[in-house]
Amino acid sequence: MSDYLLTVRNLSVTYPGDDGDVRAVRNVSFTLGRERLGIVGESGSGKSTTGRAIMGLVGSAASPNAAFASCAGSASPWCCRTRNIRSIQ
C-alpha cells in the first residue's frame, strides 16, 4: 500500500459557457502524504474548483476529468468522499 493519502494526475474541470466550454482547471497534478498542501494563485485561477473536484462537489454543470486520482487507497476519479476523509484524519 502506498504512503500517499492523495494522488491526482492531470485533473481538468470544464464548465459549459455561452461561447463554448470553459476550462477552469487544466492538467493539475500532485501527490500528498501526511504533509500539508497549500494551493496559491490569483483570483479565478481554479484553486477552489480543484478542491471541489477532488471531493466530488463541483456540481452537475461541471465536467471534471483526471487521468488518475486516489484518496486513502481508493482509486476513483472523485474518491474523497466523507467516508474516505474520515479514515485519513
C-alpha positions in Angstrom: 0.0 0.0 0.0 1.2 3.5 -0.8 2.2 6.0 1.8 0.4 8.7 -0.2 -3.0 9.9 1.1 -3.9 11.8 -2.1 -2.7 11.5 -5.7 -4.1 13.5 -8.6 -2.8 13.3 -12.2 -3.9 15.7 -14.9 -7.1 17.0 -13.3 -9.1 19.2 -15.6 -12.5 20.8 -14.9 -14.7 22.2 -17.8 -17.9 24.3 -17.5 -20.2 25.0 -20.4 -20.2 28.6 -21.5 -22.2 30.7 -23.9 -19.3 30.7 -26.4 -18.2 27.1 -25.8 -16.6 25.2 -23.0 -14.5 27.0 -20.4 -11.6 25.0 -18.8 -11.5 26.3 -15.2 -8.7 23.8 -14.2 -6.1 22.5 -16.7 -3.9 19.4 -16.0 -3.2 19.8 -12.3 -1.1 17.1 -10.8 0.2 16.5 -7.2 0.9 13.8 -4.6 0.2 14.4 -1.0 1.4 12.4 2.1 0.9 13.5 5.6 2.2 17.0 4.9 0.0 20.0 4.2 -0.5 21.4 0.8 -1.3 25.0 0.0 -2.6 26.0 -3.4 -1.7 29.5 -4.2 -2.8 31.6 -7.2 -4.6 34.6 -8.4 -8.4 35.2 -8.1 -10.2 32.9 -10.5 -7.2 30.6 -11.1 -9.1 27.4 -10.1 -7.9 26.9 -6.5 -11.4 26.2 -5.1 -12.6 24.3 -8.2 -9.6 22.0 -7.8 -10.5 21.2 -4.2 -14.2 20.8 -5.0 -13.5 18.5 -7.9 -11.3 16.2 -5.8 -14.2 16.0 -3.3 -16.8 15.5 -6.0 -18.6 18.8 -5.2 -18.3 20.7 -8.5 -22.0 20.4 -9.4 -23.8 18.9 -12.3 -22.8 21.5 -14.9 -19.1 20.9 -14.5 -17.2 18.1 -16.3 -14.2 17.0 -14.1 -11.7 14.6 -15.7 -8.5 13.1 -14.4 -6.0 10.6 -15.7 -5.8 9.2 -12.2 -7.0 10.1 -8.7 -6.5 8.1 -5.5 -7.6 9.1 -2.0 -6.6 6.9 1.0 -6.0 4.0 -1.3 -9.3 4.2 -3.1 -8.6 4.7 -6.8 -11.5 6.5 -8.3 -11.8 9.8 -10.2 -13.7 11.6 -7.4 -12.8 9.5 -4.4 -12.5 11.9 -1.5 -16.0 11.4 -0.1 -16.7 11.9 3.6 -16.1 8.2 4.5 -12.6 8.3 3.0 -11.7 11.7 4.5 -12.7 10.4 8.0 -10.4 7.4 7.6 -7.3 9.6 7.0 -7.9 12.2 9.7 
